[in-house]
Every structure is written in structure tokens, then in C-alpha cells.
Amino acid sequence: MFDLTLSQARDALRARTLSSRELTAAYLGAIDALNPEINAYITVTHDAALASADAADAVLATGEAGPMTGIPIAVKDLFCTKGVLTTAGSRILGNFIPPYESTVTANLLRDGAVFLGKANLDEFAMGSSNMTSAYGAVVNPWTRRGDNRPLVPGGSSGGSAAAVAARLALGATATDTGGSIRQPAAFCGITGIKPTYGRCSRWGVVAFASSLDQAGPVARTVQDCAIMLGSMAGFDPKDGTSADIAVPDFAAACARGVKGLRIGVPREYRLDGLSPEIDALWQQGLAWLRDAGATIVDVSLPHTKYGLAAYYIVAPAEASSNLARYDGVRFGLRADGHDLTELYEATRAEGFGAEVKRRIMIGTYVLSAGYYDAYYLRAQKVRALILRDFTEAFEHVDALLTPTAPSAAFGQGEKMDDPVTMYLNDVFTVPVNMAGLPGLSVPAGLDAQGLPLGLQVIGRKFDEETLFAVGAVLERSAGFTTLPTKRAGA
């Protein structure tokens, strides 16, 4: 049962060879057995999941199934879920139970999905390792050959990615602000897509950086992600940044192939010191696409080198603004204080973790009088140049191919003494967010230690279909079938 992909499980459910209750009960049992070890879930909703599965079976019996009917998935604990604890991985929201449903999760429920629970994440989605959660670190289901020391699953959607990789969900919702879907997907050997900014509603998603945050799915295959994104996406009048644009048949695009497509290779992504293994995989990916009928074209994105620096001005600035609402007055944690100022200070000191405090301080600084023009305004100008580079490149190519991350998953405790070193994990993914473009990560090989490596496909705005077409070819060519050691059914 755990070998089924989301699309295969959907076929089995519709053929009535498998019930949603059987499938959901199996996944809940797997979570109970394995989650204490990998900590992928903060909250598991056993009773609600089984009730949803029973309702799905009743719908399946009528032959009127929706795109996700009966499919058990995880929900990143950044999406508000009505009546279910929503923490954003932070102590400051440790008692927050939303009275409303986020648009993305409402869309999935409309299409029949079964929610298993809320997946762990870096606090307020700030991190590349899933080590900053107030509910403990998530453990990557993969281990190095001959070495059982725990590895990070990537962040911030590490719980979502680990749950899918460990066979504790058929898919999961995730969010990506600077790479938080694609990097954990690469670290955990699964597929993940950050759609175009505006493709999925941000309403009801706890905000980190409003001009960068975008919801998307992680799942085992390219087609599984296409199915999930088809349900998650759509115009939402409640979100002022939501794009009023039709949702195409993403799953159908997986069968298109790449014959006649022009695939760009950005020369600036060939970083000094890039791992020979990652470079070799990149070249292999280009060879696969060439063999499938694509033309490989060298392109330049000259402002890419400024992307990471600009991102770490823009994102903390927006975080500083967004997190000002957590004051202990209206919802969430409230610490004691003799007056209002003391209440604010005590609540935020107790409620926020070190990484969140660091980013709030950075963001407040760059927005302060005398520094706004020197830092924030200049970073926004660089952002415009990054978008211009991509726009000019896409006049000549249909998609770009790059590595997803500069390394495979690293050990818990490694690289963590220096925040700048941690931020460099996002070097290949951040420019996509700065430009508002879609990016897809596909597992394509293993490093010398037996850990998965991903390739990233970048596309034009609202052209996720080409990403799915290219990703499906890479997936078939790579034939990636290796499984992590920690998983249900192992």
C-alpha cells in the first residue's frame, strides 16, 4: 500500500480496489509508529482523518469523485485549518486554533482530500534545516551509507518533505519563500514545485515575507505534484496578490515531452567550488533533455550573484512588519507585564525563537530611518534587475535547468554555527522567488554517500505546464527509485 504514488492510489480508490478508510488508517498507523523518531508532524488528527475518509468512500461509491477524493495528505502547519491547532512552528502560536480555513486547504477539502495532520516546519518558515521549530527538529528519513547520525530534511517545509519521503503521507502542502519547497524536496528525494507568485492564494497562510511567500505541493512524483497543484491553485478575491488566471490541466502536461524546447543553462549558476557530483548530475540532466529532443542554450543572468544578499534584506524587512502583529493582546501567547510595553516585550521574548528574533532585528534595522534607502530600496532595485535578467533569458529559451541545492542533506549540527553559511543553502533557489517565477525540483541521482540530489527547472510566469513537461522527462530518464531507510513498510 505504501508503494502507491498519489496518482496510483487515486486510480485504486476510483476502481474500488482500495478504500480511503483502509488507506488513511494505514497512514495513521505508520505515523504513530515512525513519527516519534522523525518528528514530521506536530499534530495528528486521527478521528477527523478517519471521518473524512469515510465521507470520501461514500462519495467514491457514487462515482462522483473529485480530483483528490480519499487521498491522505499532510498540511504544513503554516496553513490555517479551522478547528485544528495551527502553530507556524512557534511557541507564540502554541494555543492558536483558527476559526477559519485557508483558501488552499479549503480547495483541497472541496476536492475530497483527507488531512492526516499538521506538518512540522522551521519557526514561521524561517530556516533551511527545520532545526528552528519550537516543536523540535525534524529528522530526514535518509541516512548516509554506514552512518546513522541524523540529517536535516531541509527547510522550512522539512516536515512536509520528510512525511512524504518516509511514506507518512501521499503528498503535502508546503510554502516557498526562498527555496522552502524545492530545497527540502531535493534533500528528501521527492518532487516539489513552487508555483508562480499569485498562482495559489496566500489567504489563511501565516505570513513570513508577503511579496515572496507562495504555497505549493510536495509529493513523490511530478504527476502527483501536478494533481495536487491543480486542486490548490485558483483565483481568490480575498487575496489581493492572487492572479485571476485559469488553472490548466497540469497533469496532462506531464505527457507533453520536450521535443523542440530550448533549455537554458545560466552560466552564473556555475559557482566556484560547486561540488563535482552536483555539476556532473547537472550535465547528465542536460544530456537527458538533449536526448529527448530539446536544444541546450547557454544564457546569462548577470544579477543572480546579488540575489541572496538582496533576499536577506527584503525577506527580513517584510518579516519584521508581518510579525509585529504578535503582541500578546489579540491571540496566541500572552506573557505577564506590568504595562503594555512590558507585555509586548515579555511575550515576544518568550514566544519567538533565536532565528526569528535575528530576522526581525535585521528587518527592523534595514527599514529604519537613515537605512531604508541604503538597504531596502536598493535591494528592491536589484530585485527588478533580477527579474529583467530572467525576462530577457526567456525571450530565447523555454525553461532553465540548474541544480536545486549546493549540497546534499547535511547533518544536524553541521553548518549551523554560522547563519551566513546556512543562508547559502538557498543560493540556487532564491532568485526564482525574487522574480516571482515557478520552480520545480526533481530527484535525479545520489551522491557518493547515498543521499539524494535534485535538479531544478525554472520557467516563465504562469507556465508551470512546461515545468511539468520537462520534469517528467527528467524523472523518467533518472529512474530514481532509491528509498530512504526510515519509512513506513521498511
N, C-alpha and C positions, 0 to 999 in steps of 0.2 A: 504493500500500500504506500509506503514512504518513497518508493521508487517513482511513483507517478509525478509527472510535471503538472502544473496547473491546468494546462490545456488537455492533457490526458485524463486528469481527474474529472474535468468538466464533461468530457465525452462519456466517461463511465457513469457519471451521475445521470446524464440525459438518457443513456441506454438502460438505466435502472439496474445495472450490474453491481452497483455500489450505492449505498445511501449516504446522505450527508451526515446523518447521525453516526453511522459507523466511522466515517472519515473524521468527523470532528472529535468523537470520543477517542480515536486512536491518537490524534494530535494532542489532545489534552493529557492523555496518559504519558505521552512522550515528554511533554512539558514538565509534568510532575516528576518524572524520573531524571531528566537531564538539566532542567533549569537551575536547580541548586548549584550545579557545577559551573555553568557558563553565564548565568545571570542575565539572560537575554530579555526577560520580561520583568517589569516592575509590578504589574497587576495582571492576574489571570482571571478571566470572567467565565468560570466553569458553567454555572447554571444558565447564564444568558446565552452562552455559545450553544449549549445543547438545545435550548428553546428555539433559537434561530435556526438550528439545523433541522429540527422537527418541522418548523414552518416552511423551510426550503424543500423538504421532502414532500410536503403537501402540494407545493407549487409544481414541483417536478412531476408529480403524478398527473397533473392536468396537461402536461406538455407545453406549458406557457413559460418556460424558464427564461430568466434574464441572463445577461452575459456573465454574471458572477454567481448565479444561484447555487447555494450549497457549498461554496468554496471557503474553507477556513483560512483566514489570514491574520496577521498581526498588524497593529496600528501603532506607529511611533507615538510615544507619549508627549508629543507636541501638538497633536490634533485634539481639539476639544470633543469629548464624547459625552453625550447627555446622560447624566446619572452615574457616570463612571469616573473615578479619580483620575485627574489629569495633572501631572506634576512638572512637566518640562525638565525632569531630572533634577529639580531643585527643592531644597528644604522650604523655600519661601512659598511654594505652592503645594506643600505636603498635605494640606487638607482641602484642596480645591476640587469641588465636584461641579462641573459646568451644568447649567440648566438648559443648554442648547447643544446642537450638533454642528461640527464644522461642515462646510459645504462638500469638501472632498469625501469625508466619511459618510455624509448623507447620500451622496451619489452612489457610493459603493453599497450602502444598505438598500437603496432603491433598486439596485441591480441584483440583490439577493445574496451579497457576501455575508459570511459568518465571521464575527470578530472573536478571536481567541483571547485577546487581552492587549495590554499596552506595553510596547517595547521600550527597553532602556535606551538612554542616549546621553551624550555629553550635556552638562547642565546648560539649559537654554540654547542647545545646539552649538555651543562654543567649544570646539576641540577637534582634533584629528585622531583621537585614540580611544575614545569612550572611557577615559580614566577620570573625567571630571564630574561624573554623575554623583549626586548626593546619595544614590542608592547602590553604590558600589560599582566597580569596574566590570565590564563585560569581557568574557574570555573568548578569544577566537576559537572556533571548533577545530581549526587546523593546528598542527604542531610540526616543528622541524624534524627531519629524519634523525632518529636517535636522540632526540632532545625533547623532553616533555614540559619544559618551562613554558608558562603561559604567554601567549602572544596577544597583542591588541587586535581587535577586529576592524580598526579604523573608526573614524568618527565624522560627523556626530551621530549618524544613523547606524551605529555599531550594533545595537540591539536588534534592529530590523534585519540587518545583513546576517548576523550570527544566527538568528532564529531561522531564516530561510536556509542557510548553509547547513545547519545542524538538523534539518528536517523537523523543525518545530513549528513550521507554517509553510503554506504553499506559496505565499507571497507576502509582502508587507508594504505599507505606506512608509514613505521617508521624506525628508526635505533636504535641499541642497542650497547652501548659501555661498560656499566657496569650493565645493567638492564633496559635500557630505553625503551624497548618494553614490557617486562614482568611485571615490577612494575606498570606502568600506566594501563596496561590491567587488573591487579588484582584490582587496586583502582577503576576502572570504570566498573567492572563486565562484561568484554568481554574477548575474547581469543586473544593471541598474541604469535608469535613464533620468536625467534632469531635463525636463521639457523646456521649451521656450518660456521666458518670463511672461506670465499672463495666460498661459495655456490652462493651468489649474488654479482655482480660486485659493486665495490666501485667507479667506474669511474663516475665523474659528481656528486658525493655526497660530499658536503662540509666537509672537514676532521676535526675531533677532535683528535682522537688518532688512527693512521693508522693501528697499529697491533691489535686493539681491535674492531674498528667500523665494524658493519655488518648490512646490510639492511634486513628487514623482514616485514611481514604484521600484522596488527591488524584487526579483524573482529568479528562478533557476535558469530560464531560457529567454531568448529575445522575444519569442512569440508570447510567452507568459507576461512579460512586461508590456507588450503591445495590447494584450487583452485588458490588463489592469488599467493602463493609461486611458484606454477608450472609455472606461467607466469613471475614472477620476476627473477627467478633463471636462471643460464646458464653460460657457459664459455664465457669470454670476453678477447680477446687478448690485449685490451687496459689497462687492469688491471693486473699488474704483480703478484698480490696475488690471482687472480681468478683461481679456480680449474677446470681443464679440465676433468670434470666428468659428466656423463649423468644425466639428470633430470628425476627421476622416476615419476610414476603416484601417486602423493601424496594423491589425493582424494580417490583413490582406497584403499589405506592403512587404511583409516578410518574404513573400514568394517572388518578388519582382526580379531579383538578381541585380548585378552591377554592370552588365554589358553596356558599353557606351558611356559610362560615367567617368568623370575626371576627378581623381582623388588627389588632393593637395598634401604636400609634406612641408610643414613650416620649418624652415632652416633654423629658426631661433629656438626651437624645442630640442635641438641637439646640444644639450648643456655640457659644459666642461665637467668631466668626471662622471658622466652618465654611465650607469652600470652596463658593462658589456653584454650581460644577459638580457637586459631590457632593450638595448639597442638591437641585439640580434633578433629578438621577438618582434620588434617594430619592423625590421627589414623583412622578416618572414610574413608578417601581416600584409605588407605591401606586395610581396610576391604572390600571396593567395589572391589578392584582389586583381592583380595583373593577369594571373592565370584564368580568372573568372570573366575577363573581358574589359576590365577597367584600364584607364590610362593614368599613369602616375605623373604628377606635375609638381615641380619644386615651386614653393611660394614663400613670401616673406611677410612676417608680422613684426615689424621693427619695434613696436612699443610693448611687445609681450614682456620684455625684461623689466618693465616698470609695473607690471600687473600686480604682483604680490605686494609691493610697497604701497601702491595706491589702495589696494583692497584693505590692507590693515590700517588705513586711515578712514576710509568710507564706512566699513562694517562696524568698527567700534564706535564711530560717531553716531550711527543710527541706533546701535545697541544702547548707548548712553541715553538717548532720547526715549526709546521704547521701554527701557527698564525703569524709567522714572516713575511709572505707574505703580510699582511695587513698593508701597509706603506703609503697609500695615493697617491702613484705615478701612479700605473697602472690601478686600478679600485676601485670602492667604494668611501667612504667618503674621502674628502681631506680638512684638516683644514689649516689655514694660518700659515706660518712660514717664518722667515727671511732667514733661510738657511735649508739645507736638514735635519739636526739633529732636528731642531725645528719643521719642518713639520712632521717628524715621531712622535715626542713626542706629539704634539698637536693632530694629527689625532688619535693616539691610545688612548690618554687620553679621548678624546671626543667620540670616536667610541665604545670602549669596556665598558661593564658594570662591576660591582664590582666582581661578581663571576668569570668572565673570567680573569680579572686582577689578582685575587687571584691565579688562577691555573697557569697562565703564570709565576707569580713570583715564585711559588713553583717549577714549572718545570725548570725554568732557574737556580734556586738555586741547584737543585739536579744534574743538568748537568754541573755545574761549576767546574773549576779546583780545585782539592782537595776534592770534594764531589762526583764526578762521581762514583768512586769505592765504596765508603761507602754507597751510596744510590741506584743509578740507577742500577749499575752492580749487587749489592746484591739482589735487587728486581727482576731482571731478573732470577737470580739463584733460588729464591723462586718460581717464575713462573714455572720454569722447574719441580720443586718438586710437585707443584700442579697438573700439567699435568700427572706426573708419578703416583700420587695417583689415579687419575681418570682412567688411563690406567690399573692399577692393579685391581681396583674395577670392571672394565668392563670385566675382564677375568672370573668373577664369576656371573655377572648379566647382564641383557639386557637393563635396564634403572634404573634410580634413581627417587624416589619421595620425594619432600621436600615442605615446604611452599614457596610461592613466595616472600612474604614480611613479616617483623616482626610485622606489624600492618595494620589496615585498613587505608583508606584515613584520613588524619588529616586536621585540619582547617588552612585556610590561616593565617599566623602569628604565628602559633604554631610551635615549634621546630626550628624556623628559626634564633634565636639569636646566635646559636652555630653551625658553619659549620660541626664540627665533628658529632654532633647528626644527622644532615641532611645526612651525608655520610653513617651513619649506616643503612639507608633505603635500601642500596644495599648489605647488608651482605650475603643474600642468593643467589644473582644473580651474583655478581662479579666473583666468582671462575670459572663460566662457560665461561665467556669472557676471563679470563686469560688462560684457557686451549683451547680456540677456539672451544668449543663444542656447540651443539644445545640445546636450552632450550625452553620449551613450558609452558605458563601459562593458566590455565583453571579456570573459576569461579566455585566455588564449594559450596558456602554457604554464610550466612550472620552473622555478629557479633551481639552483643546484641543491638546495636544502629541502626541495619538495613542496615549496609554497607557491600558491597561485600568483600569476601576473596578469594584468589586464591591459587591453588596448582600448583607446578612446576614439570614438568617431564624433566629430563636431559638424554641425550642419547650419544651414541658413535658418533665419527666424521662421517658425511655424512649418518647418519642413522635417518634422520627425519621421515622416514616411521614408525619406531617403536614408535616415539613420538606421531604421529598422531593416531596410533592404541590405545595406552594407553590413550591418551587424549580423544578420542571418547568414550571409556568405562567410564572414569570419568564423562564426560559430560552427558551421558545417565543415569548414576547412580545418579548424583547430581540432575538432573532435574531442573536446575537453570532457573527459568522463571521470577523472580522479575525484574521489570523495574525501572529505575531512575525516579524521579519526574519531572525533566526538560527534556522534549523530544518532538520531533515532533509528533503530533497526540494526545498528552495528554489532 
